[in-house]
Every structure is written in C-alpha cells, then in structure tokens.
Amino acid sequence: MKDLSIGIDIGGTNTVIGLVDRDGNFRAENSISTSKYTEVEDYIEALTAAINESLNSVTENFVLKGIGIGAPNGNYYNGCIEFAPNLNWKGKVPLVELLNKNFRVPISLTNDANAAAMGEMIYGAAKGMKNFIVITLGTGLGSGLIVDGKLVYGHDGFAGEVGHTIYDPNGRLCGCGRKGCLETYASATGIKKTVLELLEKPGAKSSLSSIPESEISSKKIYEAAVAGDKLALEAFDFTARILGLKLADSVAYLSPEAIFLFGGLALSGDYILKPTKKYMEENLLKIFKNKVKLEISGLMGKNAAVLGAAGLIWSEIE
Amino acid sequence: MKDLSIGIDIGGTNTVIGLVDRDGNFRAENSISTSKYTEVEDYIEALTAAINESLNSVTENFVLKGIGIGAPNGNYYNGCIEFAPNLNWKGKVPLVELLNKNFRVPISLTNDANAAAMGEMIYGAAKGMKNFIVITLGTGLGSGLIVDGKLVYGHDGFAGEVGHTIYDPNGRLCGCGRKGCLETYASATGIKKTVLELLEKPGAKSSLSSIPESEISSKKIYEAAVAGDKLALEAFDFTARILGLKLADSVAYLSPEAIFLFGGLALSGDYILKPTKKYMEENLLKIFKNKVKLEISGLMGKNAAVLGAAGLIWSEIE
C-alpha cells in the first residue's frame, strides 16, 4: 500500500490542504477559508471535513502516515499556534491536540518558514544537503535553519527568527515594536518602503512615481527594474546590501552549504540574487568566501508550503 | 576498569594535557611548549612523550577511550588545524592523522571555543541543557553553539564564528581584514581599545591614565571599575551595549536556554554580566524576553579547555 501524508498550509486568508506521496506528487488538493472562522472549533470542523474529502477522493489503497502543518507562529514543541498576529484566534491555540481528536495519526506543527525549509530539503534544491538556510522574503522575512539534517527549533521552539536580527538599532520601526529589524528592509514590504523613501527624494525620477502608493508591490518594482528604471534598480541594490551583510552573519553562525531565497521578493530572480550574492561575498569571513551557494528556492511556483508541511511527516519517519 | 580520556588544549604558547575521568577528575596533568617547535613533527614527538608520561603515571588499570583536542582553527571534520595565525605551522596541519600514528584510539579535534562549550555541557553549568551558547571573551571572541545536544559544525566545520558577525560595517579594523566585527569591541582586546579611545577624549579622567598603555588589560580595567573609576565603568557599559545587542541576534537565531560567558573578560563577573544582560533584554524579540539565562561559565578557574577537549570523547561515546 502506498504511504501518503497530508500537508496543510495555514495562511491568514486561506488554508490549503494537500495529500501527497513521498515523491511530492499531489493525490488530492483542497482549501478552506481561514479568516471566516472566528472560533477555532468551527475552523477545526471545516478543516476536518476538507481533509476527509481529500482522503475519500483517492480510490487506491493507502496508509495515511501523518499530518504536517505550517502556520504562522506554529510551535513544534507544544503543537500550539501562539499569539499569531494575522489569525483570528488569540493566545495559544492547541491546534495539534484539537485535530488529533479527529485524526489518530502523528500530527506535527511548525511555522511557515520552517515548513518551507523542510520542503526544500525533501523535494527542492536542498535534496541531500545537511546544513542550509531558507529565507522567505514575503510580507516579513522568515527563516528556516537546517543543521545536521534537522530543523533548528531551539529551547522553546522559536529559533530561526533571522528577520528579527537587528540591522540598525536606530532604523525603521518594525511590527515587533523594535527598530531596524532586518525584515523592515529585506522583504516585499521592505523594498516597497525603500522605493517610497527614494521617491520622496528631491528630483527623484521613476516610472513607479505614476503608480498609486497602495499598488506599488515587489512585483511592480521588479517590472520597473526589468524595464531599466534606475530608482527600482537602486532599491534592489539597497535591499541587497543589507540582506547580503546580514546573510554573511548567518554564514558566520552556521556555516551552511547553501542559502535559498523564497517568497514574493525572490520572484525577482537575479535582480535580488546577484547583488545580494555580491554584498554577501564582500562581507564574508575569508574562510567562507566563494564556498556558500546563494540560490532561488527550487520550489518557487510549486506549492512549497504544503509540500514542506507534508515533509515534516516524512522527515520524522526517516 | 575505569574509562579515562585525554584532553589537550593547544594554545599559542603552551599545550596542556590532562588525563581525566567521566566526572572531570584529573588523574594526571602535563604540559609542553607549543611555540618552541617550528616543525610540527617535532611537536608531535614531544606531545607523544608527554601523553605517554601521563598515561604511565596512573597506577590503576584503565581503558583510554580517546584523545580530544581543542586548538585554534581546529576543524572537526578533517582533523586539521587550518591556517591558525598564532601557531608556527602554516597551512593545513593534519594533527589527528599525525597523532593517530602513535595512539590507536579515537582522536577528535575542534576549536577552543567549541571545546569550552563541550566542557560546559559535560562538566559545567550547562549540564542537562540541549540548546545553549558559550561565548569566550579573550584576545578575540570565540563561540561554541550547542543545538539539540550537539556542537554545530556546519557544512565545513567552521560554524560558530559569532565574533566575526558584523556590528558596524564602518567600525574598528579586525584582525580578519574586515571592519566592525563583534570581537573588535567585545573581548579583552576590545575593551582595552575602548579604554584607550576614552582616555584620548579631551578632559578624560581615570586611574588608568597613569598605567603604561602596554600594561592596560581587562583585569586592570576591572580593578579600576571595582574602585569606582567612571571611565572604566563607561568602558564596560560600552562593551556590554554592543555585546548585548549582538547576543539578542544570537537568541533570534538559535533560541538558546542559556548563554555562558567565559575567558579573561568574563573574570570581571557582574561588571560585564549585568549591563550585557540589560542590553540583551532591551533588544530581545518579545517572545524571548526574560527567558534566556545569561551567566558566567561554570568552569571559570577550572581547566575548562582541557576538560572540554576530553569531553569531545565522552560526547561521542554517549
């Protein structure tokens, strides 16, 4: 009988569910709203129905090996979503416990960036690697650290907050309440902020100045850069200088074989990758120079979050 | 029969050898010069004689479980000392291979900060901890990272270079050739540099101004601080502000249960510990606040480097 596992990606708006095999083939996909359920019990009921629908849609025999979940502020150790700012449910939500009442299989929870790193290791460009880092450049900057083939959770399950290492103690205000966190610069939100700052400079010229502020996005900035817009290119350079500097610190900590960039801003490909690589190399300690790969994730375009969540289960079996 | 292991601490000047049991009791101690041997083969011959002398001095029966070595730039993976600036032997020195010709037991090599972390885990204040960091504040700043009960070596064996994470890209020149590395501020050398800078300010008053520059040390600065010298206290505060900020980054990476300070500057006790703790807490992400212990090493005054090197062997057996 075939072994399958369920991967669940809980986002602020939607929850995506996939039933996948060890090779990453989707046997069933489903999704429900996250945001419409104000009570977690109602959400669990809807999620249970959606999972069962996926399980029942497969005609061949199979063994469900487990359910892996990636969610903002998901804590691997206690199976709780803890104080997630973008979800309706406040405080500590014992998601694994609640779901286990309906599914008597191993259930693992972690945060979305950790799930992305797991997906990269099992299905992506990090296959066979034992030490690497995945950086997700979305609304914020998330990170999943793999040391010796395993996700780093740390003492309390919250390791890997590279987005909240400090670039400039007097810098941009961060959503976390502090100043100058890396993610205020190096993220889809960060590069937009950079563009807005550059547009305010006297004499600034850019095709982006004709777009309403609310519509400026990392995708629009990328398109402007491709068209040769100097201000957009300057924004990429500024972002890359800070990201490259801090990734040199990441290398000093963990000596990874590779760092993978993932998420919205990583869709800009070489426009973010090449300058980041340049600045990272400039700032690397000599023993690390020209040794560490910096690449775009091998899972871009695929449903990496679901694959990674499912990967939590394979990783625990193997 | 009792199990014993040899711990060897290779310093730039001297090499210290200890024959210890699992509980950290020394059964024999010995030392040789490091610096007088310009050829590594001659050094290995002297080291072999010293080890044999220690082994032969024990009258009861025992089993030698292995030899652990802590050395600057010691690489765990390949057993080589690689390009150590303070040793006579240039390039890659295959220390483990050379010593194994004379001792047919498991031999492990790592760098001195990693050995200190191993010592802390097996014999010191980190007993029973699975996730912690040891920071050695000596001539430079070394660090040993323990994740999930194991030393982090990374892809090429050089993980844990926290001393070379960058505090200020335009800051003090570092021995590594770059600028603003943490160790140029937070180390015995760094605080001396800070004192010299403070003494140059117009109107500076300090008991330290009467000491010749070459004699100012972290010990002298500590003594001045104890006597209430304001400039010395300011130097501790300045050092702690930078160290605390960067340790908050360390917590964001690894979510350790504790961070231990070790080495010359750590002998200043609360004078370095208290302000560092204050600044670290100020800079911690909310989820980490008031959770992470910051303490002086439990091995200060003991021969931690030798114990830690011996600990490499116990850790691999267990």
Boltz contact constraints between the chains, C-beta under 6 A:
constraints:
  - contact:
      token1: [A, 131]
      token2: [B, 154]
      max_distance: 6.0
  - contact:
      token1: [A, 131]
      token2: [B, 155]
      max_distance: 6.0
  - contact:
      token1: [A, 147]
      token2: [B, 147]
      max_distance: 6.0
  - contact:
      token1: [A, 147]
      token2: [B, 152]
      max_distance: 6.0
  - contact:
      token1: [A, 152]
      token2: [B, 147]
      max_distance: 6.0
  - contact:
      token1: [A, 154]
      token2: [B, 131]
      max_distance: 6.0
  - contact:
      token1: [A, 154]
      token2: [B, 254]
      max_distance: 6.0
  - contact:
      token1: [A, 154]
      token2: [B, 255]
      max_distance: 6.0
  - contact:
      token1: [A, 155]
      token2: [B, 131]
      max_distance: 6.0
  - contact:
      token1: [A, 155]
      token2: [B, 255]
      max_distance: 6.0
  - contact:
      token1: [A, 155]
      token2: [B, 256]
      max_distance: 6.0
  - contact:
      token1: [A, 155]
      token2: [B, 257]
      max_distance: 6.0
  - contact:
      token1: [A, 156]
      token2: [B, 255]
      max_distance: 6.0
  - contact:
      token1: [A, 158]
      token2: [B, 255]
      max_distance: 6.0
  - contact:
      token1: [A, 158]
      token2: [B, 287]
      max_distance: 6.0
  - contact:
      token1: [A, 159]
      token2: [B, 254]
      max_distance: 6.0
  - contact:
      token1: [A, 159]
      token2: [B, 255]
      max_distance: 6.0
  - contact:
      token1: [A, 161]
      token2: [B, 252]
      max_distance: 6.0
  - contact:
      token1: [A, 161]
      token2: [B, 285]
      max_distance: 6.0
  - contact:
      token1: [A, 164]
      token2: [B, 252]
      max_distance: 6.0
  - contact:
      token1: [A, 164]
      token2: [B, 285]
      max_distance: 6.0
  - contact:
      token1: [A, 165]
      token2: [B, 249]
      max_distance: 6.0
  - contact:
      token1: [A, 165]
      token2: [B, 252]
      max_distance: 6.0
  - contact:
      token1: [A, 176]
      token2: [B, 285]
      max_distance: 6.0
  - contact:
      token1: [A, 249]
      token2: [B, 165]
      max_distance: 6.0
  - contact:
      token1: [A, 252]
      token2: [B, 161]
      max_distance: 6.0
  - contact:
      token1: [A, 252]
      token2: [B, 164]
      max_distance: 6.0
  - contact:
      token1: [A, 252]
      token2: [B, 165]
      max_distance: 6.0
  - contact:
      token1: [A, 253]
      token2: [B, 253]
      max_distance: 6.0
  - contact:
      token1: [A, 254]
      token2: [B, 154]
      max_distance: 6.0
  - contact:
      token1: [A, 254]
      token2: [B, 159]
      max_distance: 6.0
  - contact:
      token1: [A, 255]
      token2: [B, 154]
      max_distance: 6.0
  - contact:
      token1: [A, 255]
      token2: [B, 155]
      max_distance: 6.0
  - contact:
      token1: [A, 255]
      token2: [B, 156]
      max_distance: 6.0
  - contact:
      token1: [A, 255]
      token2: [B, 158]
      max_distance: 6.0
  - contact:
      token1: [A, 255]
      token2: [B, 159]
      max_distance: 6.0
  - contact:
      token1: [A, 256]
      token2: [B, 155]
      max_distance: 6.0
  - contact:
      token1: [A, 257]
      token2: [B, 155]
      max_distance: 6.0
  - contact:
      token1: [A, 285]
      token2: [B, 161]
      max_distance: 6.0
  - contact:
      token1: [A, 285]
      token2: [B, 164]
      max_distance: 6.0
  - contact:
      token1: [A, 285]
      token2: [B, 176]
      max_distance: 6.0
  - contact:
      token1: [A, 287]
      token2: [B, 158]
      max_distance: 6.0
